[in-house]
Amino acid sequence: MRLLRGKSVPGLRFIPMVCFSCRFMPPRALKIILRVAAIITILSVAIVLYLRRICLLGGYPGIYGGTCWRDRAYASAEVETYDRSLPNPVPTVHFVVATTRKEWLLRETNWLTETNLASLLGLPADKVALKRYVADDPKAEYHPVTNKGHETSAYLTYLSSHYDKLPDVAIFMHASEFPWHTELMMLGSMSYVLRRMDLNHVLKYGYTNLRVSWMSGCPDWINTTISAKDSHKKEEPLVKQAWIDNFAPKGAAHRSAPEILGVPCCNQFAVTRAAMLRNKKAQYDRSLEWLRTTPLDDTLSGRVWEHMFHYMFTGKAVECPLERKTYCSLYRICLDQDDWRTYAAAVEEDLELRLSLVSPYAVVWRPWWGWHFTRRLETLGNTIIRLRHKGLVQGKHAEALTNIGDIYVE
């Protein structure tokens, strides 16, 4: 066969020998097979690139992880930053971070340095301290009293042990820089969240959830009167007793819990000293003891506390500021009501479509349906990016903040 004698097929500079039987194949048939293989390869590469363009591959907050959405949605350094005015006097800030040894070994905590965190907040380095609690390392500088309840044990241990030396603001957060629950608006990035955060908002309201979205949290996510057979949320029927055990007056004849609890998920928040001192130290010790002795496992004990921390710091059962106004006040991303409704609808539909896929490659297995599906995703993505960009630009202007008003009322 000519190919095996060093000669080449016209138009192809190099062709690997894919099988021994090729030497018995007629040259014309081999040319056809190679051309078909080349076409299939080109189409495959094109499909993968397109799936990456619409972030079905490569990363999407809340679903896939990775960097695709950040790369696609990021506008520019000029648009993505604003002139942030620091409070006067400049506050002291503690970062209370719940971690594990595994996260440290995998270098998922490398971004957590006092220098980097201070830079992200725009604060002098001497105003920031990192309290990194390692749940499964008793020898760590900061170690929770009990390794239970996910981040809850670290948070409560900090509140108890630092009660007499609290900073102006404490930011309670997980170790991951890219947790699934950080929204599209914030590029799925906690670094970006901190870079945009306005500490004036935190100091004004006392308690601020770092997540703005109402999805899976607001306004009435937990009904404490519901039974286990009627709830699809494992922690929901457990919250009432947990609330009573942690907050109800001991020895009272009648002890009850609020019927409805609501707060944005997922247990990352900033709190002022005044809000932390709203409770006596005995309250934090009581809750630590409950966490240590509760029969609830690690996951469920942590889940019920996701719906109670806001009450501890605010005294309110429902803490659900409006998303549109909170993005503007806290992160300086400002949209009017009409644009916000369009943005929120696009985000909701986009997420529903992505979650409906068994696999990102399902759009390839059913080409005609897949073409319409991906076209819709691209349209929604472009809408989200366009309005996000508009919000960033509008958030640069001081008048955007003056028009916010009450963040709890539209």
N, C-alpha and C positions, 0 to 999 in steps of 0.2 A: 504494500500500500504506500502511496506517495508520501503521506504524512509521516510515516515511520522511517522514510529515507531522508528526512531533513527538509523536505519541501513543505510549503504551506498553502493553505487554501486562500485564494485571492480575497483581500479585504480583512483577513485575520492575521495578526502578527504573532500570536501565540495561542496554542490550543493544547490544554493538558490532555493526556491520554486517560480517559475516564474508565475504560474497560478493555480487557484483553480481546473481547470479541470484535472490537472496532476494526482490527486488522482484516477481518473477513467481510466488513461492511462496504458496499459500493460507495465510491467517493460522493456521488450525488446525494445518497441517503444520509451520509455523515454530515454533509453541508446543511441539509434541512434540519437535522436534529440539533446541530450546534446553533443554528439561527433561532430555532424555537427556544432553546435553552437561554440564549442571550436575551430574547424578548421577555421570557418569564423572569429572568434576573432583573432586567430593567423595570418591569412592572412591579416586582416585589419591592425593589428599592424605593420606587415612587410611592407605593402604598404606605410603606413604613414612614417615609418622610412626611407624607400627608397626615398620617395618624399622629405623628409627633407635632405637627403644626397645630392641630386642634386638641392636642394634649390627651388623646386617648392612650398614647404612649409617652413616657418620659416624665410624668409627674403632674398631679392635680390635687390641691388641698382637699382633705377629707376623704379621698378615695385611693389614690395611687402612691402618693409621696413623690419625691423627686423634684426637679427644678424646672420642668417645662413651663408651668404657668407663670413662674416668676420671670423667666426669660421672655415670655411672650407679652405679659401685661406691663412690665416695667416701662415707664415712659422715658424719662431722662433724669440725670442728676438735678437739673434745674427745676423740672416740674415736680419731682418727688421730694423736694425739701422746701421748708418754709422758714421764715425768720421767727424762731421760737424764743419767746421772752420768758426768762426764768423768774420764778417767784422771788420776792424780796421780803425778808432775807432768803438766801438760797438754802433750801432744806437739806437735811441729812437723809440718806436713803439706805435702807438695808434690803438686800435681795435675799429672800429666804427660799432656797431651792432644794426640792426633794430629789435625791438621786440614788442610784445603786452603784455597786462596784462594777457591774457589767457595763453600765453607761460610761463609766470612767475608762474602763479597759478598751472599749470600742471608740474612745475619743469623742463621744457625743457631747461631752461637757467642755470641750476645748474652748468654745466661744465664751464660756463663763469665767471671765477674769474681771477683777475690779476695774482695771484700766479700760477694758472694752465696754463694760456696762456703763461706766461713767461717761465715756465718749458717746455712747448711743443716746443717753439721756441729756447730753449736753451739759453735764455737771463737772465741777473740779473733782479730781481723783480723790481728794481727801474728804469729800462729802459722801462717798459711797463705800459700803462694806458688803462683802459677800459672805453669807452664812449657808454653806453647802452641807446639808444634812445627808449622810450616807446611811440608808436604812439598814443595810446588811453588813456594816463594818463597825463593830463596837469600838475599834481603836481610832476611828476617824475623829477629827477635832470636834465636829458636830455630829451627834448621833441621837436619833429619836429615842424617847423612853421605851417605846415598844415598836417593833417592826410590824405594824398592822394598820390597815386602813389606807393603804397607798400613801399619798402625800399628807393625809390628815395628821398622822402621828408627828411628822416633821413640823408642820405648821403649829400644832398645839404645844409641842415641846418648846419651840421658839417663843411662843407667847407667854408661857409660864416662866421659862428660864431668863428671859430678857425683860420681864415685866417692869423692873425698876430702871432699865436703861434703854428704853425704846427710842427709835429715831423719829424724825418728823413724819416720815413715810416708810412703810414696809411694803415691798412688792413680793407677793407669794406666787411662785411659779414652778413649773416642771423643768426638768433638765433639757428636754429636747428643744433644739432651735426651730424645728419644723414640725410641730405637733399637728395631727390631723384636724384638730378643731379650730385652727386659726384660719380666718375667713379669706375668701378670694380678694376682698377689698384690701386686706393687709398682706397680700402675696403669700399667704401661708407661712409667714416668717415672724418669729418672735423678735428677731433683731430689728425687723422693720417696725413692729409694734412699738418697741421702746424708742426707736428713732423718731417716730411720729407723736409719741405721747406728750400731752401738755400737762405738766404737773400742777398747773393752776386749777385745772378741772378736778384733779384728785383732791387737792387741798380744800376746794370749795364744797365737794359733796361727801367727803369723809370715807366713803366706800365706793370703789369703782371696779367693776368686773372688766378684765382685759378683753374679753370677748363681748362683742356688741350684738351679734345675731341672736334673734329670739328662737331660732330653730333648736329643738330638743331642750327647752328650758322655760320659755315664757309664752303667755302670761300665767298659765295655770297648769304647769306640767305635772305637778304632784297633787293628788287628791288624797288626803290622809284618811278619808272615810271609806275608801274603796277596799274591797277584799282581794285576796290573792287570785281567786278564780276569775275575777273581772278585770284584772290588770295585766297588760303585756310587759310592764316594767317590773323587774324582779324586786327592785328596792322600794317601789311605791307603797305596798301594804306594810312595810317595815318602818317607814318614816315616822308614823304617829308615835309608836312606843319609844323610838329613839329620841324624838323631840321631847317627850315627857321625861324620859330618864335624864336628859341633859339639861333641860331648862325649867321644867315645872318645879314650883316650890316644894321642897321635901316635906312630907308629912301633911300636905294639904288634903282636905277631904275630897275635893273634886279637882282632878288634874286632867287637862285636855290640851289638844294641840290645834293650831290653826287648821281650818278645813283645806285651804289651798295654799300651796307654796310655789313660788315661781322666781327664777333667776336664770340668766344666761349660763349655759354650761361653760367651762368644765374645770372649775376650781382653780382659776388663776385670777388674782385680783390685787389691787393696791389699796392700802388702808392707812389712814392718818393715825398719829399718836392718840388724838382725842377719841377716835372710834375704838381703838384697841383698849384704852383705859375706861371705856364705857362699862366694861366688865371688871369685876374684882379678880384678882389672881386665882381665888378659890374656884371661879367658874372654869378657868382653863385646866386647873388640876382635876376638877370633877369630870370634865370631858375626857381627859387623858385616862382617868381611872375607868370610865365607861368603856373607852376603846380597848383597854387592856383586858377587861373582864367580859365583854359582850360575847355571846355565842355566835354572833355573826362573823362570817369569815372575812379575810383580808379585803376581797373585792366588795362585798355588800356593805361592810362597815364604812368603807371609803365612799361608796356610792350614796349612802344616806347622808353623809356629811356634805356632799356636793350641794345638797338642797337646804343646808342649815347654816353654813358659815355667814351668809348674808344677813340672816336674822341675828346672829351673835353680834354683828357690828352695827346694825341699823335699827333693830327692833321691829323691822317690817317683814311680814310674811312674804310679800311680793315686792321684788326689787327689779323692775323691768322698765328702765328708761327707754324712750323711743329710739329706735335704731338710727333713723335719719339724723336726729338732733345730736345723738351721742357721737356718731362718726365725726360730726362737725366740731363739737365742743372738745372732745377728747383727742381726736386725731387730725383735725383740721381738713377733713374731706367733706365738702359741703354741697349738697344737692337740694333743689327745691322739691316740693311734694310730687309734682308730676314726674320729674326725672327719677325721683326715688322709687315711685311705684313701677316705672318701666324697668329700672335696674333690678329691683327685688323680684319682679316677675321673671325676668331673664335668668337670674341666678337660680330661682326655684325650678324652672323648667329645665335648665341645663343640668342641674344635679339629678333630677328625676330621670332624665334620658340616660345619663351616664350610669346611674345605679341599675337601670333596667337591662344593661348588657351583661350577658353571661361571661363574655370575654371581649376585649377590644377588637379582636379579630372577627367577631361576629359580623361586622360590617363588610368583611371580605367574603364570608361564606354565602351571604345573600346580597349579591351585588346591587340589584335595583333598589331594594329597601335600604341597603347600606349607603347608597349614593344620596338618597333623600335624608337619611339620618345624619350623615356627616355634614351635609350642606346646612341642616338646621343647627347643628352644634356650632358650625363656623359663624353663622349669622348671630346666634346668641352670644358667642364669645366676643365678636366684634362690638355688639351692643354693650356688653359688660365693660369692655376695655374703653370704649368711647366715653361712657358716662363716668367711669372711674377717673379718667383723665380730666373730664370736665369738673368733677368734684375737687380734684387736687388743685386745679387752677383757681377755682372759686374760693377754696380754703385759704389761699394766700392773702385775701383781702380782709381787713379788720371788720368791715361792715357785715361780713358773713356771720361773725360771732354775735354781733349786736342784735341780729334778727332771730336768734335761736329761741330766746324766751325760756319758758319752763320745759325742761327736757322730758318731763313726764306727761305733757299735754300737747297735742298737735295744734 
